[in-house]
Amino acid sequence: MRCEVVGEVLRVTPPNGPPFNLDFGKVETGASFRGALLSRTAELVGPSGSWGSEETVRFALTALRSFFRGLDVKASGDLTGLIYRKRLLSWSPSVRRKRHMALRAILANVAGVSPDTIRAIESLSTSRNRTGPGIALTDGQVESLRETCFDTVRDALARVRRGWAVVEALRRGEIDEAHPDFTYAQFLDEVSSTGDIARRFPSDPTKRIVPISVARRLYPTGNPRARTMFPLWADLYPTTSEIAAALLGLIITCGWNLSVATSLTTDEISRVDARDGSEPVHLRVRLHKPRRGPESDWTETYSDNGPRSKARLLQTVLGLTEGVRQTMSDTGRETNALLVSLAKGFMGLGEPPFMVLGDAGPRTVMNYLSKWRDEHPELDFATPRALRSFFTTRVHPQGHSLSTNLDYNLKDPTVRKAIQPVVASALEGHYKDIQARVLAAASATLGDLPERHRNALDEVNSGARDTVVAACLDHNHHPDTNEPCRASFLTCFTCKNAVVLKRHLPRITALHDHLEHLRTVVQPGVWSDRFAMHHSRVGSLLQPDRHFSAADIGTARHSITDLDRERAARLMNRIWDA
């Protein structure tokens, strides 16, 4: 590509296609640094550079603007590796890697950037985006996305309706040879009927021939002969960028999966209202998701109850894509797909293919959506999975299948935070059912014991039923096996037959001291595998004011006897194991 620097604008002329300008004036740095960034970009874009597409160059400029926005880096020497890293990590993973690659190509080769900063930039590694629903979107982000998608689709519909109105006016005879748009209307009519323009340059059959009057109609300013005839198609049909906006709008508004939205056909959308103005428009949509098996087909009914409603969006998309289906049908490629558009990359040169989004394949569709996010960096969070996660967790959080809960709800940070108290409460309730009864008293009462074991109250309080660190309500019937207990006394703390009283605290403290000493002499792996769990259980009983007061725990420590230490050692040496 040829480049020319004009002030703070980089004028680029591709070998095929119209020239375009890149305005570096909005890169928030000092004038000298901004000029250096422009010069380096020109090197990358020029004939000997490695950047060969308009898309790459525009993305790099967007990355520069985003990077320096509000950063207060005026000169190249002000940039540090720490500043670069912090700004990079402030972006979502969906754009971080790609922006880093573009910025690294520019910043690491700009005069004045210190060698330490260059090393930091070049050594920084960013992984490919593997973001699922681990990022929780905010209501503000989603509303901003919805606004952009709805506005994009609405504006595109207004444009194509104007184009088709010209075609219809010509066919009705309302535009004649005396009309200033007569020739333009003829060419629009030809495109609408055949999908193409027949007249070509003999020397280059990929280039269409249109009169200068039509070219000026398409490009009122500048040199129209240096431009492509793409607007003739764009005046009648949506672009892939606009269909990407429609797709994302359907996902976040209707809550559909990507596959459900891309496979939808016009035959599956029908009006079910009275159509007499007595009620809003009602659309019944038949949906299909093969992986649901017997429940793979279902219907939903949407009402047009406002400009952001599901029915309104569907009607807008239907109107936007109607012209594509009509021209495809006229040219022998009949389709009933909802999401159809001009194919990506068609700029009025070569064949003018139309694209059926559902036939493009998942990888291609994801690529189109990625390109759309590149054009809207402020909406870089808008991946289908993130939007589906928002819908299932925030818009419609009830009634999901197990797989949906596992895939979206239980991975969403907002949901995980919200359910923590519920999970904690359930675990606490279950834990109480399987752990020993801990009583901060010298003796138990009838109300402290299960009804079937209240006849053991006197023996519990007298010590006749003591093990080593607790009293046992029924040694002959283990709660899990209903047989005589053969478990180690170390597991008494997890048995609902056990009762821990204040008098057991000295021995429990001695056992904790023994475990603390053991941790200093055994290998870490052995400790983790065999003793850490017991240490945690014993330690939980000695946390002040959890079960016993700090004063009781302190008194117990001072009351430890040699016999307590001996029994703790015998317990750990498994002398009493059955």
C-alpha positions, 0 to 999 in steps of 0.5 A, a space after each residue: 500500500 502507498 502512504 502519504 503523511 499529511 499533517 497528523 493524517 496518514 493517507 493510505 492507498 491500497 492496490 485494490 480499493 479506495 484510499 482512506 485516511 487515518 487521523 492520528 490527531 485523536 491519539 492523546 500524546 504530545 505532538 512530537 510523540 504522536 508524529 513518531 507514532 504516525 511515522 512508525 505506522 507509515 513504515 508498517 503500512 508502506 510498500 515494505 511494511 508487513 501490514 497489508 490490509 485496511 482492517 489491520 491499520 484501522 485496528 492499530 489506530 484504534 488500539 493507539 487511541 485506546 491505549 493513550 486515552 487519559 494516560 497523560 503520557 506526553 513524550 516517548 520517554 514518559 512511557 514505562 513498562 509498568 504503565 504499559 502492563 497496567 493499561 494492557 491488563 485493564 482491557 478485557 481478554 477479548 481484545 488484550 492479545 490483539 491490541 498488544 500485538 499491534 502496539 508492540 509492533 509500533 511502540 517497540 520501534 519508536 525513537 525515544 522509548 527507553 530500552 527497558 520499556 522496549 524489553 518490557 513490551 516485547 517480553 510481555 506475554 498475553 494468552 489467547 482469549 479463552 473467556 467464557 462466562 467467567 466475566 460478569 457483564 454489568 447492566 450498563 454494558 448490556 444496555 450500551 450494547 443493546 442500544 448500539 445493535 438496535 440503532 445499527 439495525 434500524 439505521 441500516 433498514 432505513 438505508 435499504 428501504 430508501 434504495 428499494 423505494 427508488 427501485 420501486 419508483 422506477 418500476 412504477 414509472 415515477 422516475 423517468 429519463 428527465 429525473 436526476 436519479 434516472 441512471 442511478 435508479 436503473 443501476 439499482 434496478 439491475 443490481 436488485 434483479 441480477 445481483 450484479 452490473 453487467 458492464 465491465 472494463 475490457 481490460 479488467 472484468 472485475 471492475 464495473 462500468 458506471 456513468 460518472 453521474 452515478 459515481 457522483 451520486 454515490 460519492 458526492 465529495 472527492 474523486 468518485 472515479 477512485 472509489 468502488 461501486 460498493 454503495 450500489 449494493 449497500 443501498 439495497 442490502 445489509 453488510 456483514 457488520 450490520 448482520 453481526 449487530 443484528 445477531 448480537 442484538 437477538 442473542 442478548 434480547 431474546 436469550 438465544 444461543 448462537 446456533 439457534 439464532 443463525 439457523 432461524 428461518 422466515 418460515 419459523 416466524 409468523 404473526 398471530 395477532 388480530 392484525 386489525 390494530 386492536 392489539 400489538 403485533 404478536 410474533 410466534 417463533 418456532 425454535 430448534 436446538 438439536 442437542 436438546 433431544 426430544 425437547 429440541 423444538 419449542 415455540 415462543 411468542 413475542 409482543 411488540 410492546 416498545 422500541 426495544 422489544 423482541 418483536 420489534 427487533 425481529 420485524 426490523 431484521 426481517 425488513 432489513 434482510 428481505 431484499 437479499 432473499 428477494 434478489 437471491 431468489 431472482 438469481 436462482 439461490 432461493 433461501 428462507 434464512 433470516 440472517 443474510 447479507 452481502 458477503 464479507 470483503 465484497 467492495 464492488 470488485 470481483 463476484 458479488 456474493 451474498 452470504 447466508 449466515 447459517 451456512 457460513 460455519 461457526 468459525 466464520 460467524 465468530 470471525 464476523 463477530 470479532 470484526 464487529 467488536 474491533 469496529 466497536 472497541 468499547 463493546 469488546 465484551 460482547 461475545 455470544 457466550 458472555 451475552 448468553 451467560 448474562 441472559 441466563 443469570 440476570 434476565 431469565 435465571 429460573 427453570 434452566 436445565 442442569 447443563 445450562 446451570 453448569 455451563 453458565 450459572 455456576 461459572 458466572 462470578 455474580 451468581 457464585 457470589 450471590 449463592 455463597 450464603 445459600 451454599 454456606 447455610 446448606 453446608 452448615 446444616 449438613 455439617 451439623 448433622 454429621 459432626 459431634 455435638 459441642 456444648 460449652 458447658 460442664 455437663 449436658 442436659 436432656 435437651 442437648 441429646 437426641 431423644 433416643 439417647 437421653 437414657 445415656 445422660 448420666 453416663 455422659 456427664 459422669 465420664 463413663 462414656 468418654 473416649 479420649 476427647 469426647 463422650 460417645 452416646 452409642 459405641 455399639 451403633 456407628 451412625 453410618 454402619 449401625 454396627 459396633 464402632 471400629 473408627 479411630 478416636 480421632 474421627 469422633 469430631 465428625 460423628 454425631 454420636 459424640 458429645 464434646 464438653 468443657 471438661 474435654 478441652 484440656 485433652 483436646 488442647 494436648 492433642 492439638 499441641 501434639 499435632 503441631 509438633 508432628 507438623 514440624 517433623 514429618 514431610 509436607 506431603 505426609 502431613 497433608 495426606 494424613 494429619 492436616 485434616 485432623 489438625 484443622 478439626 481440632 483447631 476449629 474447637 479451639 478458636 476463641 468464642 466459636 464454641 468455647 470462650 477465650 477464658 475457657 480455652 486459656 483455663 484448659 491450656 493451664 489445666 493440661 496434665 501429663 496424663 492428658 499428654 500421654 493419652 494424646 500420644 497414645 491416640 496418635 500412636 493408634 494404641 486404641 485402634 480397633 
